[in-house]
Amino acid sequence: MACDDGYNCVDTGVIFPRECIYGQYEDNFACVACLEDKYCEEMKATVPVACESGYKCHTGAPHKLPAYTKAQSNDYHLCEEGYYCDAADFGGLGVSQ
C-alpha cells in the first residue's frame, strides 16, 4: 500500500505508518523537524508554514512565538516589523528573511 501524506514510511517492514507529530512535516515519506523560521502546527503536516514578521520559529517549532527584544529599561517589546530579534542576547536586530 502507498504511504499517505503526513506519515513516516521510510523504515523497511512498516506495518503501521507513524503520523508526523507537531513540529514535524513529511518529506519523501519521512517525518522531519520543521525548518528554522518555519513552524508545523498540525499533525500530519506536509508543508511547513513560514514565520510572519514579529514572530520567531526555531527548528522543530510546533507553533510561532512572538519575537521580543529587551530594552535597557528591562521592558520587553515586540521586534520591529521586518526584523527578528537575536535570541542569544535579546538586544540585536537582524534583517528578516
MOPAC internal coordinates of N, CA, C and O (Angstrom, degrees):
PM7 1SCF
backbone

  N    0.0000 0     0.00 0     0.00 0    0    0    0
  C    1.4508 1     0.00 0     0.00 0    1    0    0
  C    1.5257 1   109.36 1     0.00 0    2    1    0
  O    1.2310 1   120.83 1   -36.54 1    3    2    1
  N    1.3013 1   116.03 1   143.46 1    3    2    1
  C    1.4675 1   121.11 1   178.27 1    5    3    2
  C    1.5278 1   110.05 1   -72.77 1    6    5    3
  O    1.2310 1   121.16 1   -34.04 1    7    6    5
  N    1.3074 1   115.39 1   145.96 1    7    6    5
  C    1.4623 1   121.29 1   178.89 1    9    7    6
  C    1.5239 1   109.16 1   -77.19 1   10    9    7
  O    1.2310 1   120.38 1   -46.78 1   11   10    9
  N    1.3283 1   116.88 1   133.22 1   11   10    9
  C    1.4603 1   121.63 1   177.74 1   13   11   10
  C    1.5188 1   110.60 1   -74.61 1   14   13   11
  O    1.2310 1   120.88 1   -25.25 1   15   14   13
  N    1.3361 1   115.93 1   154.75 1   15   14   13
  C    1.4561 1   121.28 1   175.42 1   17   15   14
  C    1.5250 1   110.05 1   -59.55 1   18   17   15
  O    1.2310 1   120.81 1   -39.50 1   19   18   17
  N    1.3398 1   116.06 1   140.50 1   19   18   17
  C    1.4622 1   120.86 1   177.54 1   21   19   18
  C    1.5118 1   114.42 1    87.68 1   22   21   19
  O    1.2310 1   120.25 1  -169.74 1   23   22   21
  N    1.3257 1   117.12 1    10.26 1   23   22   21
  C    1.4701 1   121.65 1  -179.22 1   25   23   22
  C    1.5236 1   110.46 1  -123.23 1   26   25   23
  O    1.2310 1   120.73 1   -25.00 1   27   26   25
  N    1.3248 1   116.20 1   155.00 1   27   26   25
  C    1.4583 1   123.61 1   176.41 1   29   27   26
  C    1.5276 1   107.96 1   -96.08 1   30   29   27
  O    1.2310 1   120.81 1   -62.45 1   31   30   29
  N    1.3388 1   116.05 1   117.55 1   31   30   29
  C    1.4617 1   121.15 1   179.08 1   33   31   30
  C    1.5304 1   110.91 1  -132.85 1   34   33   31
  O    1.2310 1   119.83 1  -148.61 1   35   34   33
  N    1.3260 1   117.94 1    31.39 1   35   34   33
  C    1.4667 1   119.47 1  -175.67 1   37   35   34
  C    1.5157 1   113.07 1   -85.83 1   38   37   35
  O    1.2310 1   119.39 1   158.77 1   39   38   37
  N    1.3136 1   118.76 1   -21.23 1   39   38   37
  C    1.4618 1   120.83 1  -178.74 1   41   39   38
  C    1.5204 1   110.46 1   -77.56 1   42   41   39
  O    1.2310 1   120.22 1   -43.02 1   43   42   41
  N    1.3188 1   117.19 1   136.98 1   43   42   41
  C    1.4623 1   122.07 1   177.70 1   45   43   42
  C    1.5199 1   109.64 1   -66.17 1   46   45   43
  O    1.2310 1   120.63 1   -42.65 1   47   46   45
  N    1.3121 1   116.40 1   137.35 1   47   46   45
  C    1.4551 1   120.95 1   177.17 1   49   47   46
  C    1.5191 1   114.54 1    81.54 1   50   49   47
  O    1.2310 1   119.79 1  -161.17 1   51   50   49
  N    1.3271 1   118.00 1    18.83 1   51   50   49
  C    1.4610 1   121.04 1   179.90 1   53   51   50
  C    1.5192 1   109.47 1   -64.99 1   54   53   51
  O    1.2310 1   120.61 1   -55.90 1   55   54   53
  N    1.3212 1   116.44 1   124.10 1   55   54   53
  C    1.4634 1   121.11 1   175.95 1   57   55   54
  C    1.5201 1   109.72 1   -95.53 1   58   57   55
  O    1.2310 1   121.14 1   135.64 1   59   58   57
  N    1.3278 1   115.43 1   -44.36 1   59   58   57
  C    1.4613 1   121.23 1   178.57 1   61   59   58
  C    1.5298 1   108.30 1  -121.55 1   62   61   59
  O    1.2310 1   119.89 1   -73.41 1   63   62   61
  N    1.3350 1   117.82 1   106.59 1   63   62   61
  C    1.4598 1   119.45 1   179.79 1   65   63   62
  C    1.5311 1   110.86 1   -62.05 1   66   65   63
  O    1.2310 1   121.06 1   -31.64 1   67   66   65
  N    1.3330 1   115.58 1   148.36 1   67   66   65
  C    1.4635 1   121.61 1  -178.68 1   69   67   66
  C    1.5214 1   108.85 1   -94.82 1   70   69   67
  O    1.2310 1   120.49 1   -46.25 1   71   70   69
  N    1.3569 1   116.67 1   133.75 1   71   70   69
  C    1.4579 1   121.53 1   176.36 1   73   71   70
  C    1.5205 1   109.96 1   -68.82 1   74   73   71
  O    1.2310 1   120.51 1   -35.89 1   75   74   73
  N    1.3200 1   116.62 1   144.11 1   75   74   73
  C    1.4591 1   120.11 1   170.53 1   77   75   74
  C    1.5270 1   107.32 1   -71.69 1   78   77   75
  O    1.2310 1   120.66 1   -50.07 1   79   78   77
  N    1.3137 1   116.35 1   129.93 1   79   78   77
  C    1.4604 1   121.36 1  -175.79 1   81   79   78
  C    1.5299 1   110.63 1   -89.89 1   82   81   79
  O    1.2310 1   120.80 1    -4.76 1   83   82   81
  N    1.3272 1   116.08 1   175.24 1   83   82   81
  C    1.4600 1   121.70 1   177.24 1   85   83   82
  C    1.5266 1   109.18 1   -54.73 1   86   85   83
  O    1.2310 1   120.30 1   -43.92 1   87   86   85
  N    1.3287 1   117.04 1   136.08 1   87   86   85
  C    1.4618 1   121.33 1  -178.71 1   89   87   86
  C    1.5194 1   112.86 1    89.29 1   90   89   87
  O    1.2310 1   120.04 1  -179.83 1   91   90   89
  N    1.3342 1   117.53 1     0.17 1   91   90   89
  C    1.4629 1   122.76 1   177.96 1   93   91   90
  C    1.5248 1   109.48 1  -127.34 1   94   93   91
  O    1.2310 1   121.29 1   -19.39 1   95   94   93
  N    1.3269 1   115.13 1   160.61 1   95   94   93
  C    1.4603 1   120.74 1   170.67 1   97   95   94
  C    1.5245 1   108.27 1  -140.92 1   98   97   95
  O    1.2310 1   120.57 1   -19.97 1   99   98   97
  N    1.3161 1   116.52 1   160.03 1   99   98   97
  C    1.4677 1   121.37 1  -178.23 1  101   99   98
  C    1.5222 1   109.26 1   -87.35 1  102  101   99
  O    1.2310 1   121.22 1   -51.54 1  103  102  101
  N    1.3292 1   115.27 1   128.46 1  103  102  101
  C    1.4539 1   122.33 1   178.17 1  105  103  102
  C    1.5300 1   107.63 1  -136.18 1  106  105  103
  O    1.2310 1   120.18 1   -68.50 1  107  106  105
  N    1.3180 1   117.26 1   111.50 1  107  106  105
  C    1.4740 1   122.41 1  -177.46 1  109  107  106
  C    1.5236 1   112.29 1    54.40 1  110  109  107
  O    1.2310 1   120.87 1  -132.53 1  111  110  109
  N    1.3207 1   115.94 1    47.47 1  111  110  109
  C    1.4635 1   124.78 1   175.38 1  113  111  110
  C    1.5241 1   113.70 1    71.60 1  114  113  111
  O    1.2310 1   119.77 1  -169.49 1  115  114  113
  N    1.3294 1   118.05 1    10.51 1  115  114  113
  C    1.4697 1   121.75 1   176.68 1  117  115  114
  C    1.5222 1   109.32 1  -119.94 1  118  117  115
  O    1.2310 1   120.43 1   -35.26 1  119  118  117
  N    1.3174 1   116.78 1   144.74 1  119  118  117
  C    1.4605 1   121.63 1   174.61 1  121  119  118
  C    1.5265 1   107.95 1   -86.88 1  122  121  119
  O    1.2310 1   120.60 1   -57.72 1  123  122  121
  N    1.3237 1   116.45 1   122.28 1  123  122  121
  C    1.4656 1   121.70 1  -179.45 1  125  123  122
  C    1.5267 1   109.00 1  -126.06 1  126  125  123
  O    1.2310 1   121.13 1   -24.88 1  127  126  125
  N    1.3455 1   115.44 1   155.12 1  127  126  125
  C    1.4610 1   121.12 1   179.89 1  129  127  126
  C    1.5275 1   110.08 1   -64.69 1  130  129  127
  O    1.2310 1   120.97 1   -38.70 1  131  130  129
  N    1.3254 1   115.76 1   141.30 1  131  130  129
  C    1.4609 1   120.11 1   174.49 1  133  131  130
  C    1.5134 1   109.47 1   -57.38 1  134  133  131
  O    1.2310 1   120.75 1   -32.81 1  135  134  133
  N    1.2911 1   116.16 1   147.19 1  135  134  133
  C    1.4525 1   123.07 1  -176.23 1  137  135  134
  C    1.5205 1   111.53 1   -75.08 1  138  137  135
  O    1.2310 1   120.77 1   -19.73 1  139  138  137
  N    1.3257 1   116.14 1   160.27 1  139  138  137
  C    1.4642 1   121.56 1   174.35 1  141  139  138
  C    1.5295 1   109.06 1   -55.30 1  142  141  139
  O    1.2310 1   120.18 1   -40.29 1  143  142  141
  N    1.3251 1   117.27 1   139.71 1  143  142  141
  C    1.4644 1   124.85 1  -179.05 1  145  143  142
  C    1.5275 1   113.24 1    67.09 1  146  145  143
  O    1.2310 1   120.68 1  -157.99 1  147  146  145
  N    1.3331 1   116.30 1    22.01 1  147  146  145
  C    1.4655 1   122.34 1   172.87 1  149  147  146
  C    1.5218 1   107.87 1  -138.95 1  150  149  147
  O    1.2310 1   120.30 1   -16.98 1  151  150  149
  N    1.3336 1   117.04 1   163.02 1  151  150  149
  C    1.4549 1   120.72 1   177.23 1  153  151  150
  C    1.5212 1   109.66 1  -142.22 1  154  153  151
  O    1.2310 1   120.85 1   -21.50 1  155  154  153
  N    1.3288 1   115.97 1   158.50 1  155  154  153
  C    1.4676 1   123.13 1  -179.85 1  157  155  154
  C    1.5197 1   107.47 1  -131.64 1  158  157  155
  O    1.2310 1   120.48 1   -83.41 1  159  158  157
  N    1.3260 1   116.69 1    96.59 1  159  158  157
  C    1.4546 1   120.76 1  -173.70 1  161  159  158
  C    1.5294 1   114.06 1   -94.38 1  162  161  159
  O    1.2310 1   120.30 1  -179.90 1  163  162  161
  N    1.3202 1   117.04 1     0.10 1  163  162  161
  C    1.4617 1   120.02 1  -179.98 1  165  163  162
  C    1.5251 1   110.82 1  -116.80 1  166  165  163
  O    1.2310 1   120.89 1   -31.79 1  167  166  165
  N    1.3092 1   115.91 1   148.21 1  167  166  165
  C    1.4598 1   120.56 1   170.66 1  169  167  166
  C    1.5289 1   107.11 1   -67.61 1  170  169  167
  O    1.2310 1   120.38 1   -31.96 1  171  170  169
  N    1.3267 1   116.88 1   148.04 1  171  170  169
  C    1.4619 1   123.49 1   177.26 1  173  171  170
  C    1.5343 1   112.65 1    62.39 1  174  173  171
  O    1.2310 1   120.45 1  -147.59 1  175  174  173
  N    1.3390 1   116.75 1    32.41 1  175  174  173
  C    1.4669 1   120.57 1   179.28 1  177  175  174
  C    1.5238 1   110.04 1   -66.11 1  178  177  175
  O    1.2310 1   120.99 1   -34.72 1  179  178  177
  N    1.3223 1   115.71 1   145.28 1  179  178  177
  C    1.4582 1   120.53 1   176.62 1  181  179  178
  C    1.5292 1   111.50 1  -116.78 1  182  181  179
  O    1.2310 1   120.33 1   164.83 1  183  182  181
  N    1.3199 1   116.97 1   -15.17 1  183  182  181
  C    1.4624 1   121.87 1   179.53 1  185  183  182
  C    1.5288 1   108.60 1  -138.40 1  186  185  183
  O    1.2310 1   119.34 1   -56.16 1  187  186  185
  N    1.3499 1   118.87 1   123.84 1  187  186  185
  C    1.4565 1   120.39 1   176.25 1  189  187  186
  C    1.5336 1   110.64 1   -70.59 1  190  189  187
  O    1.2310 1   120.72 1   -29.72 1  191  190  189
  N    1.3198 1   116.22 1   150.28 1  191  190  189
  C    1.4619 1   122.60 1  -178.92 1  193  191  190
  C    1.5311 1   109.10 1   -97.83 1  194  193  191
  O    1.2310 1   120.30 1   -44.62 1  195  194  193
  N    1.3226 1   117.03 1   135.38 1  195  194  193
  C    1.4760 1   121.35 1   179.79 1  197  195  194
  C    1.5235 1   110.28 1   -70.58 1  198  197  195
  O    1.2310 1   121.00 1   -40.40 1  199  198  197
  N    1.3305 1   115.69 1   139.60 1  199  198  197
  C    1.4617 1   122.56 1   175.70 1  201  199  198
  C    1.5308 1   108.69 1   -72.07 1  202  201  199
  O    1.2310 1   120.48 1   -47.97 1  203  202  201
  N    1.3258 1   116.69 1   132.03 1  203  202  201
  C    1.4525 1   120.68 1   179.22 1  205  203  202
  C    1.5284 1   110.88 1   -80.50 1  206  205  203
  O    1.2310 1   120.91 1   -16.37 1  207  206  205
  N    1.3127 1   115.86 1   163.63 1  207  206  205
  C    1.4555 1   121.70 1   176.19 1  209  207  206
  C    1.5212 1   109.60 1   -56.47 1  210  209  207
  O    1.2310 1   120.47 1   -42.26 1  211  210  209
  N    1.3279 1   116.71 1   137.74 1  211  210  209
  C    1.4545 1   121.46 1  -179.43 1  213  211  210
  C    1.5159 1   113.46 1    90.59 1  214  213  211
  O    1.2310 1   120.30 1  -179.07 1  215  214  213
  N    1.3355 1   117.04 1     0.93 1  215  214  213
  C    1.4593 1   121.62 1   179.75 1  217  215  214
  C    1.5226 1   109.51 1  -127.00 1  218  217  215
  O    1.2310 1   120.77 1   -21.28 1  219  218  217
  N    1.3223 1   116.13 1   158.72 1  219  218  217
  C    1.4599 1   122.67 1   177.41 1  221  219  218
  C    1.5203 1   108.37 1  -125.72 1  222  221  219
  O    1.2310 1   120.52 1   -44.14 1  223  222  221
  N    1.3093 1   116.61 1   135.86 1  223  222  221
  C    1.4538 1   122.03 1   176.76 1  225  223  222
  C    1.5268 1   108.15 1  -129.87 1  226  225  223
  O    1.2310 1   120.40 1   -59.58 1  227  226  225
  N    1.3062 1   116.84 1   120.42 1  227  226  225
  C    1.4535 1   122.23 1   178.94 1  229  227  226
  C    1.5250 1   109.56 1   -89.51 1  230  229  227
  O    1.2310 1   119.70 1   -16.65 1  231  230  229
  N    1.3070 1   118.18 1   163.35 1  231  230  229
  C    1.4559 1   122.24 1   176.82 1  233  231  230
  C    1.5266 1   109.25 1   -54.70 1  234  233  231
  O    1.2310 1   120.29 1   -50.09 1  235  234  233
  N    1.3158 1   117.05 1   129.91 1  235  234  233
  C    1.4624 1   122.05 1  -179.78 1  237  235  234
  C    1.5210 1   113.86 1    80.96 1  238  237  235
  O    1.2310 1   120.12 1  -164.63 1  239  238  237
  N    1.3236 1   117.38 1    15.37 1  239  238  237
  C    1.4650 1   120.81 1  -177.55 1  241  239  238
  C    1.5271 1   111.63 1   -70.50 1  242  241  239
  O    1.2310 1   120.36 1   -50.71 1  243  242  241
  N    1.3521 1   116.93 1   129.29 1  243  242  241
  C    1.4549 1   119.42 1   175.18 1  245  243  242
  C    1.5283 1   112.37 1   -84.00 1  246  245  243
  O    1.2310 1   119.85 1   165.73 1  247  246  245
  N    1.3338 1   117.88 1   -14.27 1  247  246  245
  C    1.4588 1   121.79 1   177.07 1  249  247  246
  C    1.5214 1   109.35 1  -159.08 1  250  249  247
  O    1.2310 1   120.90 1   -14.73 1  251  250  249
  N    1.3182 1   115.89 1   165.27 1  251  250  249
  C    1.4619 1   120.69 1   179.91 1  253  251  250
  C    1.5229 1   109.69 1   -83.19 1  254  253  251
  O    1.2310 1   120.86 1   -29.19 1  255  254  253
  N    1.3247 1   115.96 1   150.81 1  255  254  253
  C    1.4571 1   122.46 1   178.16 1  257  255  254
  C    1.5172 1   109.11 1  -124.74 1  258  257  255
  O    1.2310 1   119.91 1   -36.57 1  259  258  257
  N    1.3415 1   117.78 1   143.43 1  259  258  257
  C    1.4668 1   118.29 1   176.14 1  261  259  258
  C    1.5180 1   110.48 1   -59.30 1  262  261  259
  O    1.2310 1   120.50 1   -43.80 1  263  262  261
  N    1.3192 1   116.64 1   136.20 1  263  262  261
  C    1.4630 1   121.61 1   177.50 1  265  263  262
  C    1.5237 1   107.64 1   -92.70 1  266  265  263
  O    1.2310 1   120.35 1   -59.07 1  267  266  265
  N    1.3164 1   116.95 1   120.93 1  267  266  265
  C    1.4605 1   122.10 1  -177.42 1  269  267  266
  C    1.5163 1   110.49 1  -113.35 1  270  269  267
  O    1.2310 1   121.54 1   -25.63 1  271  270  269
  N    1.3122 1   114.65 1   154.37 1  271  270  269
  C    1.4552 1   121.20 1   172.16 1  273  271  270
  C    1.5267 1   107.46 1  -123.88 1  274  273  271
  O    1.2310 1   120.20 1   -34.00 1  275  274  273
  N    1.3018 1   117.22 1   146.00 1  275  274  273
  C    1.4580 1   121.75 1  -177.24 1  277  275  274
  C    1.5305 1   108.76 1   -97.33 1  278  277  275
  O    1.2310 1   120.67 1   -60.70 1  279  278  277
  N    1.3282 1   116.33 1   119.30 1  279  278  277
  C    1.4581 1   121.36 1   177.29 1  281  279  278
  C    1.5306 1   109.57 1   -81.31 1  282  281  279
  O    1.2310 1   120.23 1   -13.51 1  283  282  281
  N    1.3274 1   117.17 1   166.49 1  283  282  281
  C    1.4634 1   120.62 1  -179.08 1  285  283  282
  C    1.5192 1   112.30 1   -60.32 1  286  285  283
  O    1.2310 1   120.16 1   154.90 1  287  286  285
  N    1.3361 1   117.30 1   -25.10 1  287  286  285
  C    1.4628 1   120.75 1  -179.42 1  289  287  286
  C    1.5262 1   112.08 1   -80.59 1  290  289  287
  O    1.2310 1   120.37 1  -174.02 1  291  290  289
  N    1.3396 1   116.89 1     5.98 1  291  290  289
  C    1.4676 1   123.83 1  -177.26 1  293  291  290
  C    1.5277 1   113.23 1    68.14 1  294  293  291
  O    1.2310 1   120.21 1  -166.79 1  295  294  293
  N    1.3277 1   117.21 1    13.21 1  295  294  293
  C    1.4583 1   120.81 1   172.30 1  297  295  294
  C    1.5241 1   107.45 1   -87.00 1  298  297  295
  O    1.2310 1   120.35 1   -32.63 1  299  298  297
  N    1.3100 1   116.93 1   147.37 1  299  298  297
  C    1.4558 1   121.21 1   179.01 1  301  299  298
  C    1.5279 1   108.86 1  -103.53 1  302  301  299
  O    1.2310 1   120.80 1   -42.21 1  303  302  301
  N    1.3177 1   116.07 1   137.79 1  303  302  301
  C    1.4528 1   122.10 1  -179.40 1  305  303  302
  C    1.5215 1   108.88 1  -132.66 1  306  305  303
  O    1.2310 1   120.68 1   -26.76 1  307  306  305
  N    1.3314 1   116.31 1   153.24 1  307  306  305
  C    1.4597 1   119.42 1   174.35 1  309  307  306
  C    1.5119 1   109.38 1   -62.04 1  310  309  307
  O    1.2310 1   120.29 1   -35.10 1  311  310  309
  N    1.3110 1   117.05 1   144.90 1  311  310  309
  C    1.4622 1   120.59 1   174.99 1  313  311  310
  C    1.5186 1   109.14 1   -63.34 1  314  313  311
  O    1.2310 1   121.07 1   -27.63 1  315  314  313
  N    1.3111 1   115.57 1   152.37 1  315  314  313
  C    1.4546 1   120.55 1  -179.14 1  317  315  314
  C    1.5248 1   110.19 1   -65.21 1  318  317  315
  O    1.2310 1   120.90 1   -31.62 1  319  318  317
  N    1.3418 1   115.88 1   148.38 1  319  318  317
  C    1.4568 1   120.62 1   177.89 1  321  319  318
  C    1.5221 1   109.39 1   -59.85 1  322  321  319
  O    1.2310 1   120.30 1   -42.92 1  323  322  321
  N    1.3168 1   117.04 1   137.08 1  323  322  321
  C    1.4479 1   122.40 1  -178.57 1  325  323  322
  C    1.5175 1   113.65 1    87.44 1  326  325  323
  O    1.2310 1   120.08 1  -178.38 1  327  326  325
  N    1.3526 1   117.46 1     1.62 1  327  326  325
  C    1.4512 1   123.08 1  -179.95 1  329  327  326
  C    1.5173 1   110.04 1  -132.77 1  330  329  327
  O    1.2310 1   120.85 1   -19.02 1  331  330  329
  N    1.3076 1   115.98 1   160.98 1  331  330  329
  C    1.4511 1   120.81 1   170.25 1  333  331  330
  C    1.5130 1   107.63 1  -125.65 1  334  333  331
  O    1.2310 1   120.67 1   -23.90 1  335  334  333
  N    1.3185 1   116.33 1   156.10 1  335  334  333
  C    1.4573 1   120.85 1  -176.93 1  337  335  334
  C    1.5228 1   109.88 1   -90.11 1  338  337  335
  O    1.2310 1   120.80 1   -36.83 1  339  338  337
  N    1.3149 1   116.08 1   143.17 1  339  338  337
  C    1.4538 1   122.37 1   175.66 1  341  339  338
  C    1.5213 1   107.49 1   -74.01 1  342  341  339
  O    1.2310 1   120.38 1   -69.56 1  343  342  341
  N    1.3054 1   116.89 1   110.44 1  343  342  341
  C    1.4568 1   121.46 1  -175.67 1  345  343  342
  C    1.5222 1   112.58 1   -65.32 1  346  345  343
  O    1.2310 1   120.10 1   157.76 1  347  346  345
  N    1.3353 1   117.41 1   -22.24 1  347  346  345
  C    1.4653 1   120.12 1  -177.23 1  349  347  346
  C    1.5119 1   112.68 1   -67.27 1  350  349  347
  O    1.2310 1   120.41 1   141.83 1  351  350  349
  N    1.3282 1   116.81 1   -38.17 1  351  350  349
  C    1.4678 1   117.44 1  -177.31 1  353  351  350
  C    1.5178 1   113.84 1  -130.58 1  354  353  351
  O    1.2310 1   119.79 1   179.31 1  355  354  353
  N    1.3132 1   118.00 1    -0.69 1  355  354  353
  C    1.4559 1   123.88 1  -178.10 1  357  355  354
  C    1.5263 1   113.36 1    56.19 1  358  357  355
  O    1.2310 1   120.10 1  -163.35 1  359  358  357
  N    1.3054 1   117.41 1    16.65 1  359  358  357
  C    1.4493 1   118.94 1  -176.95 1  361  359  358
  C    1.5070 1   114.51 1  -114.18 1  362  361  359
  O    1.2310 1   120.07 1   147.97 1  363  362  361
  N    1.3226 1   117.46 1   -32.03 1  363  362  361
  C    1.4648 1   119.64 1  -174.30 1  365  363  362
  C    1.5047 1   112.68 1   -86.65 1  366  365  363
  O    1.2310 1   120.47 1   -23.80 1  367  366  365
  N    1.3015 1   116.71 1   156.20 1  367  366  365
  C    1.4550 1   122.26 1   172.83 1  369  367  366
  C    1.5068 1   107.73 1  -116.32 1  370  369  367
  O    1.2310 1   120.27 1   -39.69 1  371  370  369
  N    1.2934 1   117.09 1   140.31 1  371  370  369
  C    1.4543 1   121.86 1   177.58 1  373  371  370
  C    1.5051 1   109.25 1  -127.26 1  374  373  371
  O    1.2310 1   120.16 1   -21.83 1  375  374  373
  N    1.2776 1   117.30 1   158.17 1  375  374  373
  C    1.4618 1   121.16 1  -178.93 1  377  375  374
  C    1.5180 1   109.18 1   -70.81 1  378  377  375
  O    1.2310 1   120.48 1   -49.48 1  379  378  377
  N    1.3198 1   116.68 1   130.52 1  379  378  377
  C    1.4646 1   122.28 1   178.43 1  381  379  378
  C    1.5172 1   109.32 1   -71.00 1  382  381  379
  O    1.2310 1   120.80 1   -35.56 1  383  382  381
  N    1.3287 1   116.07 1   144.44 1  383  382  381
  C    1.4683 1   120.10 1   178.72 1  385  383  382
  C    1.4949 1   110.24 1  -102.11 1  386  385  383
  O    1.2310 1   120.10 1   180.00 1  387  386  385

